[in-house]
Amino acid sequence: MLIYLDMCSIHRPLDDRTQFRIQVESEAVLAIIALCESGPCKLVSSEALEYEAGRSPRSDRKAYARDVLVHARRFIELSPEIEERARAYHEGGLKPLDALHLSCAVEAGADYLCICDDRFLKRAQSVQSGPPKVINPLELIREIGS
């Protein structure tokens, strides 16, 4: 099972956990990462994720993202096809980088694209009907944990 985590999901365990939602999403993301590290699931990385990780102004977030992504078993390099698909997703209402993440997940043949950002989640679900299933961390852990 291939899982593509967007950068908000990867960074979720570093967010302020005083809000209940952030706390439970953080735990779900950590469980997903653990499942990817131990073998039942495979993490997908991409040039888009590496680019976004490198843009972080906080060195702790940058280092954490790179530590997570090093466990990826599949890496997607950008291509004209990925960029063309991302442009179509952007025209459908996604932000450019979000569109690129969705396009990379499609290219990877990912089963799931895990997203914490509600707007990105809703818009991605409206422009992408087939694989990957666009899902939040809590729903994903319920699906893969059973």
mmCIF file of the C-alpha atoms, coordinates in Angstrom:
data_MODEL
# 
_entry.id   MODEL 
# 
loop_
_atom_site.group_PDB 
_atom_site.id 
_atom_site.type_symbol 
_atom_site.label_atom_id 
_atom_site.label_alt_id 
_atom_site.label_comp_id 
_atom_site.label_asym_id 
_atom_site.label_entity_id 
_atom_site.label_seq_id 
_atom_site.pdbx_PDB_ins_code 
_atom_site.Cartn_x 
_atom_site.Cartn_y 
_atom_site.Cartn_z 
_atom_site.occupancy 
_atom_site.B_iso_or_equiv 
_atom_site.pdbx_formal_charge 
_atom_site.auth_seq_id 
_atom_site.auth_comp_id 
_atom_site.auth_asym_id 
_atom_site.auth_atom_id 
_atom_site.pdbx_PDB_model_num 
ATOM 1   C CA . MET A 1 1   ? 0.000   0.000  0.000   1.00 0.00 ? 1   MET A CA 1 
ATOM 2   C CA . LEU A 1 2   ? 1.493   3.318  -1.123  1.00 0.00 ? 2   LEU A CA 1 
ATOM 3   C CA . ILE A 1 3   ? 0.915   6.447  0.951   1.00 0.00 ? 3   ILE A CA 1 
ATOM 4   C CA . TYR A 1 4   ? 1.751   10.027 -0.024  1.00 0.00 ? 4   TYR A CA 1 
ATOM 5   C CA . LEU A 1 5   ? 1.748   12.439 2.925   1.00 0.00 ? 5   LEU A CA 1 
ATOM 6   C CA . ASP A 1 6   ? 1.525   16.127 2.085   1.00 0.00 ? 6   ASP A CA 1 
ATOM 7   C CA . MET A 1 7   ? 3.857   18.459 3.992   1.00 0.00 ? 7   MET A CA 1 
ATOM 8   C CA . CYS A 1 8   ? 1.146   19.590 6.428   1.00 0.00 ? 8   CYS A CA 1 
ATOM 9   C CA . SER A 1 9   ? 0.672   15.946 7.414   1.00 0.00 ? 9   SER A CA 1 
ATOM 10  C CA . ILE A 1 10  ? 4.394   15.345 7.748   1.00 0.00 ? 10  ILE A CA 1 
ATOM 11  C CA . HIS A 1 11  ? 4.732   18.424 9.960   1.00 0.00 ? 11  HIS A CA 1 
ATOM 12  C CA . ARG A 1 12  ? 1.578   17.762 12.005  1.00 0.00 ? 12  ARG A CA 1 
ATOM 13  C CA . PRO A 1 13  ? 3.478   16.076 14.913  1.00 0.00 ? 13  PRO A CA 1 
ATOM 14  C CA . LEU A 1 14  ? 5.481   19.315 15.315  1.00 0.00 ? 14  LEU A CA 1 
ATOM 15  C CA . ASP A 1 15  ? 2.393   21.535 15.603  1.00 0.00 ? 15  ASP A CA 1 
ATOM 16  C CA . ASP A 1 16  ? 1.069   22.906 18.897  1.00 0.00 ? 16  ASP A CA 1 
ATOM 17  C CA . ARG A 1 17  ? -0.853  20.016 20.438  1.00 0.00 ? 17  ARG A CA 1 
ATOM 18  C CA . THR A 1 18  ? -3.001  22.091 22.776  1.00 0.00 ? 18  THR A CA 1 
ATOM 19  C CA . GLN A 1 19  ? -5.901  21.690 20.331  1.00 0.00 ? 19  GLN A CA 1 
ATOM 20  C CA . PHE A 1 20  ? -7.507  18.267 20.508  1.00 0.00 ? 20  PHE A CA 1 
ATOM 21  C CA . ARG A 1 21  ? -7.736  17.885 16.726  1.00 0.00 ? 21  ARG A CA 1 
ATOM 22  C CA . ILE A 1 22  ? -4.035  18.575 16.273  1.00 0.00 ? 22  ILE A CA 1 
ATOM 23  C CA . GLN A 1 23  ? -3.167  16.169 19.070  1.00 0.00 ? 23  GLN A CA 1 
ATOM 24  C CA . VAL A 1 24  ? -5.104  13.235 17.594  1.00 0.00 ? 24  VAL A CA 1 
ATOM 25  C CA . GLU A 1 25  ? -3.982  13.985 14.036  1.00 0.00 ? 25  GLU A CA 1 
ATOM 26  C CA . SER A 1 26  ? -0.380  14.094 15.277  1.00 0.00 ? 26  SER A CA 1 
ATOM 27  C CA . GLU A 1 27  ? -0.737  10.648 16.823  1.00 0.00 ? 27  GLU A CA 1 
ATOM 28  C CA . ALA A 1 28  ? -2.359  9.307  13.654  1.00 0.00 ? 28  ALA A CA 1 
ATOM 29  C CA . VAL A 1 29  ? 0.456   10.699 11.476  1.00 0.00 ? 29  VAL A CA 1 
ATOM 30  C CA . LEU A 1 30  ? 3.093   9.189  13.763  1.00 0.00 ? 30  LEU A CA 1 
ATOM 31  C CA . ALA A 1 31  ? 1.329   5.816  13.515  1.00 0.00 ? 31  ALA A CA 1 
ATOM 32  C CA . ILE A 1 32  ? 1.197   6.082  9.714   1.00 0.00 ? 32  ILE A CA 1 
ATOM 33  C CA . ILE A 1 33  ? 4.898   6.930  9.555   1.00 0.00 ? 33  ILE A CA 1 
ATOM 34  C CA . ALA A 1 34  ? 5.663   3.969  11.855  1.00 0.00 ? 34  ALA A CA 1 
ATOM 35  C CA . LEU A 1 35  ? 3.680   1.642  9.576   1.00 0.00 ? 35  LEU A CA 1 
ATOM 36  C CA . CYS A 1 36  ? 5.646   2.962  6.595   1.00 0.00 ? 36  CYS A CA 1 
ATOM 37  C CA . GLU A 1 37  ? 8.945   2.414  8.415   1.00 0.00 ? 37  GLU A CA 1 
ATOM 38  C CA . SER A 1 38  ? 8.065   -1.104 9.580   1.00 0.00 ? 38  SER A CA 1 
ATOM 39  C CA . GLY A 1 39  ? 6.905   -2.360 6.224   1.00 0.00 ? 39  GLY A CA 1 
ATOM 40  C CA . PRO A 1 40  ? 3.146   -2.875 5.831   1.00 0.00 ? 40  PRO A CA 1 
ATOM 41  C CA . CYS A 1 41  ? 2.839   0.483  4.057   1.00 0.00 ? 41  CYS A CA 1 
ATOM 42  C CA . LYS A 1 42  ? 5.219   2.298  1.750   1.00 0.00 ? 42  LYS A CA 1 
ATOM 43  C CA . LEU A 1 43  ? 5.835   6.015  1.861   1.00 0.00 ? 43  LEU A CA 1 
ATOM 44  C CA . VAL A 1 44  ? 6.058   7.980  -1.378  1.00 0.00 ? 44  VAL A CA 1 
ATOM 45  C CA . SER A 1 45  ? 8.248   11.064 -1.721  1.00 0.00 ? 45  SER A CA 1 
ATOM 46  C CA . SER A 1 46  ? 8.603   13.513 -4.572  1.00 0.00 ? 46  SER A CA 1 
ATOM 47  C CA . GLU A 1 47  ? 10.577  16.450 -5.832  1.00 0.00 ? 47  GLU A CA 1 
ATOM 48  C CA . ALA A 1 48  ? 7.608   18.593 -4.772  1.00 0.00 ? 48  ALA A CA 1 
ATOM 49  C CA . LEU A 1 49  ? 7.883   17.368 -1.168  1.00 0.00 ? 49  LEU A CA 1 
ATOM 50  C CA . GLU A 1 50  ? 11.649  17.898 -1.127  1.00 0.00 ? 50  GLU A CA 1 
ATOM 51  C CA . TYR A 1 51  ? 11.169  21.393 -2.516  1.00 0.00 ? 51  TYR A CA 1 
ATOM 52  C CA . GLU A 1 52  ? 8.533   22.245 0.095   1.00 0.00 ? 52  GLU A CA 1 
ATOM 53  C CA . ALA A 1 53  ? 10.625  20.780 2.927   1.00 0.00 ? 53  ALA A CA 1 
ATOM 54  C CA . GLY A 1 54  ? 13.587  22.882 1.819   1.00 0.00 ? 54  GLY A CA 1 
ATOM 55  C CA . ARG A 1 55  ? 11.486  26.066 1.851   1.00 0.00 ? 55  ARG A CA 1 
ATOM 56  C CA . SER A 1 56  ? 10.679  25.795 5.542   1.00 0.00 ? 56  SER A CA 1 
ATOM 57  C CA . PRO A 1 57  ? 12.159  28.735 7.449   1.00 0.00 ? 57  PRO A CA 1 
ATOM 58  C CA . ARG A 1 58  ? 12.446  26.594 10.591  1.00 0.00 ? 58  ARG A CA 1 
ATOM 59  C CA . SER A 1 59  ? 15.426  24.259 10.627  1.00 0.00 ? 59  SER A CA 1 
ATOM 60  C CA . ASP A 1 60  ? 13.686  21.785 12.973  1.00 0.00 ? 60  ASP A CA 1 
ATOM 61  C CA . ARG A 1 61  ? 10.781  21.358 10.534  1.00 0.00 ? 61  ARG A CA 1 
ATOM 62  C CA . LYS A 1 62  ? 13.127  21.074 7.581   1.00 0.00 ? 62  LYS A CA 1 
ATOM 63  C CA . ALA A 1 63  ? 15.217  18.400 9.329   1.00 0.00 ? 63  ALA A CA 1 
ATOM 64  C CA . TYR A 1 64  ? 12.151  16.499 10.550  1.00 0.00 ? 64  TYR A CA 1 
ATOM 65  C CA . ALA A 1 65  ? 10.611  16.392 7.068   1.00 0.00 ? 65  ALA A CA 1 
ATOM 66  C CA . ARG A 1 66  ? 13.856  15.118 5.584   1.00 0.00 ? 66  ARG A CA 1 
ATOM 67  C CA . ASP A 1 67  ? 14.105  12.465 8.327   1.00 0.00 ? 67  ASP A CA 1 
ATOM 68  C CA . VAL A 1 68  ? 10.605  11.260 7.461   1.00 0.00 ? 68  VAL A CA 1 
ATOM 69  C CA . LEU A 1 69  ? 11.116  11.348 3.694   1.00 0.00 ? 69  LEU A CA 1 
ATOM 70  C CA . VAL A 1 70  ? 14.336  9.331  3.867   1.00 0.00 ? 70  VAL A CA 1 
ATOM 71  C CA . HIS A 1 71  ? 12.120  6.309  4.587   1.00 0.00 ? 71  HIS A CA 1 
ATOM 72  C CA . ALA A 1 72  ? 10.238  6.674  1.303   1.00 0.00 ? 72  ALA A CA 1 
ATOM 73  C CA . ARG A 1 73  ? 10.359  3.584  -0.861  1.00 0.00 ? 73  ARG A CA 1 
ATOM 74  C CA . ARG A 1 74  ? 9.246   5.401  -3.970  1.00 0.00 ? 74  ARG A CA 1 
ATOM 75  C CA . PHE A 1 75  ? 10.410  8.755  -5.312  1.00 0.00 ? 75  PHE A CA 1 
ATOM 76  C CA . ILE A 1 76  ? 8.603   10.731 -8.003  1.00 0.00 ? 76  ILE A CA 1 
ATOM 77  C CA . GLU A 1 77  ? 10.588  13.129 -10.147 1.00 0.00 ? 77  GLU A CA 1 
ATOM 78  C CA . LEU A 1 78  ? 8.710   15.923 -11.859 1.00 0.00 ? 78  LEU A CA 1 
ATOM 79  C CA . SER A 1 79  ? 7.892   15.406 -15.511 1.00 0.00 ? 79  SER A CA 1 
ATOM 80  C CA . PRO A 1 80  ? 5.943   17.285 -18.168 1.00 0.00 ? 80  PRO A CA 1 
ATOM 81  C CA . GLU A 1 81  ? 2.994   14.898 -17.630 1.00 0.00 ? 81  GLU A CA 1 
ATOM 82  C CA . ILE A 1 82  ? 2.939   15.554 -13.880 1.00 0.00 ? 82  ILE A CA 1 
ATOM 83  C CA . GLU A 1 83  ? 3.159   19.309 -14.446 1.00 0.00 ? 83  GLU A CA 1 
ATOM 84  C CA . GLU A 1 84  ? 0.366   19.220 -17.052 1.00 0.00 ? 84  GLU A CA 1 
ATOM 85  C CA . ARG A 1 85  ? -1.909  17.264 -14.703 1.00 0.00 ? 85  ARG A CA 1 
ATOM 86  C CA . ALA A 1 86  ? -1.054  19.708 -11.889 1.00 0.00 ? 86  ALA A CA 1 
ATOM 87  C CA . ARG A 1 87  ? -2.045  22.641 -14.118 1.00 0.00 ? 87  ARG A CA 1 
ATOM 88  C CA . ALA A 1 88  ? -5.446  21.010 -14.681 1.00 0.00 ? 88  ALA A CA 1 
ATOM 89  C CA . TYR A 1 89  ? -5.878  20.507 -10.919 1.00 0.00 ? 89  TYR A CA 1 
ATOM 90  C CA . HIS A 1 90  ? -4.872  24.135 -10.355 1.00 0.00 ? 90  HIS A CA 1 
ATOM 91  C CA . GLU A 1 91  ? -7.513  25.230 -12.856 1.00 0.00 ? 91  GLU A CA 1 
ATOM 92  C CA . GLY A 1 92  ? -9.940  23.104 -10.825 1.00 0.00 ? 92  GLY A CA 1 
ATOM 93  C CA . GLY A 1 93  ? -9.255  25.207 -7.727  1.00 0.00 ? 93  GLY A CA 1 
ATOM 94  C CA . LEU A 1 94  ? -6.149  23.780 -6.043  1.00 0.00 ? 94  LEU A CA 1 
ATOM 95  C CA . LYS A 1 95  ? -3.199  25.924 -5.062  1.00 0.00 ? 95  LYS A CA 1 
ATOM 96  C CA . PRO A 1 96  ? -0.204  25.277 -7.361  1.00 0.00 ? 96  PRO A CA 1 
ATOM 97  C CA . LEU A 1 97  ? 1.881   23.284 -4.867  1.00 0.00 ? 97  LEU A CA 1 
ATOM 98  C CA . ASP A 1 98  ? -1.151  21.315 -3.669  1.00 0.00 ? 98  ASP A CA 1 
ATOM 99  C CA . ALA A 1 99  ? -1.960  20.505 -7.292  1.00 0.00 ? 99  ALA A CA 1 
ATOM 100 C CA . LEU A 1 100 ? 1.593   19.290 -7.772  1.00 0.00 ? 100 LEU A CA 1 
ATOM 101 C CA . HIS A 1 101 ? 1.370   17.020 -4.707  1.00 0.00 ? 101 HIS A CA 1 
ATOM 102 C CA . LEU A 1 102 ? -1.878  15.495 -5.963  1.00 0.00 ? 102 LEU A CA 1 
ATOM 103 C CA . SER A 1 103 ? -0.384  14.996 -9.404  1.00 0.00 ? 103 SER A CA 1 
ATOM 104 C CA . CYS A 1 104 ? 2.709   13.312 -7.931  1.00 0.00 ? 104 CYS A CA 1 
ATOM 105 C CA . ALA A 1 105 ? 0.519   11.003 -5.836  1.00 0.00 ? 105 ALA A CA 1 
ATOM 106 C CA . VAL A 1 106 ? -1.430  10.033 -8.955  1.00 0.00 ? 106 VAL A CA 1 
ATOM 107 C CA . GLU A 1 107 ? 1.809   9.433  -10.872 1.00 0.00 ? 107 GLU A CA 1 
ATOM 108 C CA . ALA A 1 108 ? 3.140   7.234  -8.064  1.00 0.00 ? 108 ALA A CA 1 
ATOM 109 C CA . GLY A 1 109 ? 0.043   5.081  -8.141  1.00 0.00 ? 109 GLY A CA 1 
ATOM 110 C CA . ALA A 1 110 ? -0.457  5.903  -4.465  1.00 0.00 ? 110 ALA A CA 1 
ATOM 111 C CA . ASP A 1 111 ? -3.406  4.307  -2.741  1.00 0.00 ? 111 ASP A CA 1 
ATOM 112 C CA . TYR A 1 112 ? -3.801  7.290  -0.405  1.00 0.00 ? 112 TYR A CA 1 
ATOM 113 C CA . LEU A 1 113 ? -2.974  10.982 -0.336  1.00 0.00 ? 113 LEU A CA 1 
ATOM 114 C CA . CYS A 1 114 ? -3.062  12.039 3.316   1.00 0.00 ? 114 CYS A CA 1 
ATOM 115 C CA . ILE A 1 115 ? -3.896  15.698 3.959   1.00 0.00 ? 115 ILE A CA 1 
ATOM 116 C CA . CYS A 1 116 ? -4.480  17.734 7.157   1.00 0.00 ? 116 CYS A CA 1 
ATOM 117 C CA . ASP A 1 117 ? -5.519  20.959 5.419   1.00 0.00 ? 117 ASP A CA 1 
ATOM 118 C CA . ASP A 1 118 ? -9.345  20.959 5.183   1.00 0.00 ? 118 ASP A CA 1 
ATOM 119 C CA . ARG A 1 119 ? -9.484  23.253 2.133   1.00 0.00 ? 119 ARG A CA 1 
ATOM 120 C CA . PHE A 1 120 ? -6.904  21.198 0.229   1.00 0.00 ? 120 PHE A CA 1 
ATOM 121 C CA . LEU A 1 121 ? -8.731  17.994 1.222   1.00 0.00 ? 121 LEU A CA 1 
ATOM 122 C CA . LYS A 1 122 ? -12.122 19.216 0.013   1.00 0.00 ? 122 LYS A CA 1 
ATOM 123 C CA . ARG A 1 123 ? -10.812 20.664 -3.238  1.00 0.00 ? 123 ARG A CA 1 
ATOM 124 C CA . ALA A 1 124 ? -8.643  17.614 -3.981  1.00 0.00 ? 124 ALA A CA 1 
ATOM 125 C CA . GLN A 1 125 ? -11.640 15.333 -3.460  1.00 0.00 ? 125 GLN A CA 1 
ATOM 126 C CA . SER A 1 126 ? -13.615 17.452 -5.931  1.00 0.00 ? 126 SER A CA 1 
ATOM 127 C CA . VAL A 1 127 ? -10.990 17.300 -8.719  1.00 0.00 ? 127 VAL A CA 1 
ATOM 128 C CA . GLN A 1 128 ? -9.765  13.712 -8.242  1.00 0.00 ? 128 GLN A CA 1 
ATOM 129 C CA . SER A 1 129 ? -12.235 10.837 -8.301  1.00 0.00 ? 129 SER A CA 1 
ATOM 130 C CA . GLY A 1 130 ? -9.908  7.875  -8.777  1.00 0.00 ? 130 GLY A CA 1 
ATOM 131 C CA . PRO A 1 131 ? -6.830  6.702  -6.957  1.00 0.00 ? 131 PRO A CA 1 
ATOM 132 C CA . PRO A 1 132 ? -5.381  7.925  -4.758  1.00 0.00 ? 132 PRO A CA 1 
ATOM 133 C CA . LYS A 1 133 ? -8.089  8.197  -2.148  1.00 0.00 ? 133 LYS A CA 1 
ATOM 134 C CA . VAL A 1 134 ? -7.724  11.686 -0.669  1.00 0.00 ? 134 VAL A CA 1 
ATOM 135 C CA . ILE A 1 135 ? -8.112  11.356 3.074   1.00 0.00 ? 135 ILE A CA 1 
ATOM 136 C CA . ASN A 1 136 ? -7.225  12.916 6.438   1.00 0.00 ? 136 ASN A CA 1 
ATOM 137 C CA . PRO A 1 137 ? -4.869  11.153 8.901   1.00 0.00 ? 137 PRO A CA 1 
ATOM 138 C CA . LEU A 1 138 ? -7.637  9.934  11.224  1.00 0.00 ? 138 LEU A CA 1 
ATOM 139 C CA . GLU A 1 139 ? -9.589  8.308  8.401   1.00 0.00 ? 139 GLU A CA 1 
ATOM 140 C CA . LEU A 1 140 ? -6.406  6.821  6.974   1.00 0.00 ? 140 LEU A CA 1 
ATOM 141 C CA . ILE A 1 141 ? -5.298  5.231  10.235  1.00 0.00 ? 141 ILE A CA 1 
ATOM 142 C CA . ARG A 1 142 ? -8.787  3.729  10.617  1.00 0.00 ? 142 ARG A CA 1 
ATOM 143 C CA . GLU A 1 143 ? -8.591  2.221  7.127   1.00 0.00 ? 143 GLU A CA 1 
ATOM 144 C CA . ILE A 1 144 ? -5.066  0.830  7.293   1.00 0.00 ? 144 ILE A CA 1 
ATOM 145 C CA . GLY A 1 145 ? -5.149  -0.074 10.971  1.00 0.00 ? 145 GLY A CA 1 
ATOM 146 C CA . SER A 1 146 ? -7.990  -2.558 10.606  1.00 0.00 ? 146 SER A CA 1 
# 
